[in-house]
Amino acid sequence: MKYTIVCISVLVTLCAHSQVKVSFSSLSGYETNIYKSPSSFVSEGELLDRNDLFASSAYQDGIIQFKYGKNWENSNLKISFTPEIRYYFSQEDAQRIVLNGRIKYGYNFSRTTKWENSFSFKNKNQKGQDLDANELSTPLGYNRINLESKVSFRLSKKNRTTISLSYGNKSFDASESRQVSYDIYGLNLSTKKVRWKNHLLHSYGVNIGFFGRKYTLFSLEDETNSFRTWNYFNAEIFYKFPFHKKLSVQPELGFEKRMDETSNQFGYNEFSAGFKLKYSSDKFLLNLTPNFSFRSFDQLNTTGNSTKKLNYKYIRANMNLEYKLNKRLSITSRVYVIERNSNNNNINTTAYRSYHNNYFGLGLKFIF
């Protein structure tokens, strides 16, 4: 209810100004394995296969985006609000409603130094179990808020550096036995060097982050709380290479380490590689972000094997296309893929198993 009130307030504020920009997108598509189920497992002595577990369906998306911006001499304000709905034609219990909102204020101290503060929220209403929620079985629906403050400056003429502090809270919908939520605190440093070559701007640098999650697990059976703390370190190096003004590619290599401060059970090391491809012209826009990662747990063993350490291999990819038919109407397309391969093959549990989930959609976007 409180998020509905916030959304209505933001919407009224946006619509009260003539500078608000409104767009509507409608995409039709198909999603496979909506609930991220494994291919099979045994339940009460009965073997369930993909026909029992995989929920797939054609869907219809509706997305409305409101944007408002205002500039002063040294300041700027940006507000956005985006409600989304996905209707599954053959899986009515999987309907998804998402509310996204963001308020960002920026102040320019000088030509090279800028301060930005933002508040964002996301409310996702969808039933089902998310089997990949950081090794905690949590429902797909949740409320999330995030606060961030960052300063951007230059250490030298060709340098661009940003330091940011953030705080967030994510509260999952209650399951049959418990309620899970966490607070997250973060510090991030991003620095890069830029250079002009053949009238094109190249850049390369590193992102380094430290953040911690403190989980609260409330038992609905005995009404008691338990706590879990996970701390993270991540680092990424990248190089943005523009082929020309319209096309650029940014290869990335990353590392992340999780430290389980509570039980030392769920710590891991993860290595990743991927790239970002962007093509932008007056008529056509393409964003493609494939990524491969390998996650190896420090202490967690595969189910039923006391010596074999658990590991995952992830393949993730996002693609967004937009082609302008005229100033107001565009053809849009969206593709999403996630594939997790686990070395845990114990069919007596759904935990730590392999799964896949993907969807694609094609539709229209209209700017009012």
Secondary structure, DSSP 8 states (H G I E B T S, - for coil): -HHHHHHHHHHHHHHTSTT-EEEEEEEEEEEE-TT---S-EEETTEEE-HHHH---EEEEEEEEEEEEEEE-SSEEEEEEEEEEEEEESS-GGG-EEEEEEEEEEEEESSSS-EEEEEEEEEEEE--SEETTSTTS-EES-EEEEEEEEEEEE-SSTTEEEEEEEEEEEEEE---SSEEEEEEEEEEEEEEEEEEEETTEEEEEEEEEEEEEEEEEEEETTT--EEEEEEEEEEEEEEEEEESSSSEEEEEEEEEEEEEETTTS-S-EEEEEEEEEEEEE-SSEEEEEEEEEEEEEEEEEE-TT-SSSEEEEEEEEEEEEEEEESSSSEEEEEEEEEEEEEES---TT--TT--EEEEEEEEEEEEE-
